[in-house]
Amino acid sequence: MSLADTAASPVPVPGTGPILEVTDLSTSFASPRGRVGAVNGVSLSLERGRTLGIVGESGSGKSVLSRSIMGLLPASTAERTGSIVFEGKELSDWGDKEYRELWGTEMAMIFQDPMTALNPVMKIGKQITESLRFHLDMDRSTAKDTAVELLRSVRIPEPEKRFSSYPHEMSGGMRQRVVIAVALACGPKLLFADEPTTALDVTVQAQVLDLLEEQQRERFMAMILVTHDLGVVAGRAQEIVVMYAGRIVEKAPTRTLFADMKMPYTEALLSAIPKLADPPHTRLAAIGGRPPDLVNPPEGCPFAPRCPYVRERCLTELPALTPVDGDDTHLFACHYPVDSPETIEIKDRLTAQGLLISSPPPGSASDGAQDGR
Amino acid sequence: MTAGGLLKRLAQLIITVLAVTLFSAFLLELLPGDPVEVLVPFGSDEQREAVREDLDLDQPFIARYGTWLSGFVTGDMGNYYTVSSKRPVWDRLKEAFPKSAQLVLYSQILALIIAIPVAVFAAAKKDTFFDRMSNTTAFAMLAIPNFALALVLQYYLGVKWKIFPTSGYTPITENPAEHFEKMVLPCITLAVGQIAIYMRLLRSDMIATLQQDFILLAKAKGMRSKRILFRHALRPSSLTLLTVAGLNVGTLIGGALIVEVLFQIPGMGFMLQEAIGQRQIVAFQSLVAIIAIIYVIVNFGVDLLYTVLDPRIRNERSA
């Protein structure tokens, strides 16, 4: 695992070096109340053929981050600073015109809601062939054959027939397969999957994720898998980035993260996943409160108001993203990580009082705090 | 379209025609004065009596309406009176309809050709100088009454600079060049107000469509912005525009009264104006009925077009 400071070689050699290197990327939007800092100083890198998971709740900036890297945000309202190096090319000052050379052929994106991501008045075949014909200069019949093959490869039954279907004639899972086929059509090297399974039935979620993984392996494609569900990225990403309030709060190889998480937010996200082993009627753990206002972010750690282990220092001093002692692949931003003596002390006290880890912190004056039996 | 749907349409047509003709007949009834005085001002008493009887003016209103209706459904639209003679309404209608239809068709094409690209680019460049300019221009155009515009155009383009003829009509079969030359000014007059409306409608629908995920997907596929605008966004945004354009076509056939009169195009509007002025009660009712029928048929056509534009509607209908 190379570090972020590895110099990007000017001539990228296929199969070596990171395909994507993001350094100190910030993205903000103009709003009537002031600038919204949706992404703040994010750095990450991704190797060819690998998967990076970006995890966080709604409003954590994870979707904005991926759209910002891909240059899909409206230039009129979004402002981007920092560096994005893709295959040795610096993209940070690129506009739509330059990005158009990458879209579809080098980078592609899968959207959250397959119900709205496909053009409702265009046959699905046409939605695939139009990029084949435009980017790869295929003639009509070659494009059609290729599109049918693509539909077959994303396991759409009767692809020849489905080629002339409209999106509304298909189910959500099928539509998401079409969206995947559209994204894969011109063989991108980097795929952004923005909550690809959130809008789908649980039964099809795994199928779609497996399909994505299989396609990724076959094409040796790098993938950024954005989700709010740690369970989705657990077995599929090599590295995980946890985002909160537009910042990276923890970053680690997947195995390390699950074995040794440092950030209370990561812990809270994990405990918010219901477990099969839980007895019936177990109270569903939730993270109380809401993410902070990004127009006027609070001083100190953005998670402090919701953190069960909060201390004085957290409210005034923003923790920097620092590596764990002896392991520079694992970074976290917390003054009192979950295994620090201070936090363990609070944890023991809360457990003794019978308070759930994920209930709102004492002193936040919410009903949850008085709820312990 | 199913048989049930067709039947519903037919019922709708009948109700519309009945309501419209009954109401307009009633309005004419309210006008003071004796129609016979207007129709045959210099006739003898016998001639006057004959006209009175022919028009059923000696009968009560409802009976007269009933007589007209039974005539109308059997294809007898009554007579059109001139000072010296009478002509079947149908004969004049046959001549008038194509003129109005051409006028409306050309002006709609002109309006759409201008409005669609302007609206599409205004939506794509929302809140820019181009967008604001086109909005302001649209409002200004909407504010010009068409009779005033007609006179201005006639004076400058017709009389002063002699670019286009000021009035009249030549059938396209007789002399196509002259036909179109004479159509230019009336079409511009009719189109100006419509351009403004179409532009505003399409612009706001386009802006809504451009927010959709599938537009972002098209962008992420690397499609050019022109293609995204015209191939991806225009079609799903055009339903309201189509509805209003359809309603306009229906209204303008027979409704482009002032323009037809000012430019001396003897179309349906011209005829209608004449019929009102001269108290041609029977002819007026028949004209109104025909216009109502055209209106309903045009909108039926628009409904069929919906299904071409949006496959989701196609499915709803067949289900």
HADDOCK unambig.tbl for C-alpha pairs under 7 A between the chains (distance, minus, plus):
assign (segid A and resid 100 and name CA) (segid B and resid 222 and name CA) 5.10 0.50 0.50
assign (segid A and resid 103 and name CA) (segid B and resid 220 and name CA) 5.29 0.50 0.50
assign (segid A and resid 103 and name CA) (segid B and resid 221 and name CA) 5.49 0.50 0.50
assign (segid A and resid 103 and name CA) (segid B and resid 222 and name CA) 4.53 0.50 0.50
assign (segid A and resid 104 and name CA) (segid B and resid 220 and name CA) 6.11 0.50 0.50
assign (segid A and resid 104 and name CA) (segid B and resid 221 and name CA) 4.20 0.50 0.50
assign (segid A and resid 104 and name CA) (segid B and resid 222 and name CA) 5.23 0.50 0.50
assign (segid A and resid 108 and name CA) (segid B and resid 220 and name CA) 6.18 0.50 0.50
assign (segid A and resid 108 and name CA) (segid B and resid 221 and name CA) 6.73 0.50 0.50
assign (segid A and resid 109 and name CA) (segid B and resid 220 and name CA) 6.56 0.50 0.50
assign (segid A and resid 116 and name CA) (segid B and resid 213 and name CA) 5.69 0.50 0.50
assign (segid A and resid 116 and name CA) (segid B and resid 214 and name CA) 6.16 0.50 0.50
assign (segid A and resid 117 and name CA) (segid B and resid 213 and name CA) 4.76 0.50 0.50
assign (segid A and resid 117 and name CA) (segid B and resid 214 and name CA) 4.23 0.50 0.50
assign (segid A and resid 117 and name CA) (segid B and resid 217 and name CA) 6.36 0.50 0.50
assign (segid A and resid 118 and name CA) (segid B and resid 214 and name CA) 4.93 0.50 0.50
assign (segid A and resid 119 and name CA) (segid B and resid 214 and name CA) 5.28 0.50 0.50
assign (segid A and resid 119 and name CA) (segid B and resid 232 and name CA) 6.94 0.50 0.50
assign (segid A and resid 121 and name CA) (segid B and resid 236 and name CA) 6.65 0.50 0.50
assign (segid A and resid 121 and name CA) (segid B and resid 310 and name CA) 5.53 0.50 0.50
assign (segid A and resid 121 and name CA) (segid B and resid 311 and name CA) 5.95 0.50 0.50
assign (segid A and resid 131 and name CA) (segid B and resid 221 and name CA) 6.50 0.50 0.50
assign (segid A and resid 168 and name CA) (segid B and resid 312 and name CA) 6.82 0.50 0.50
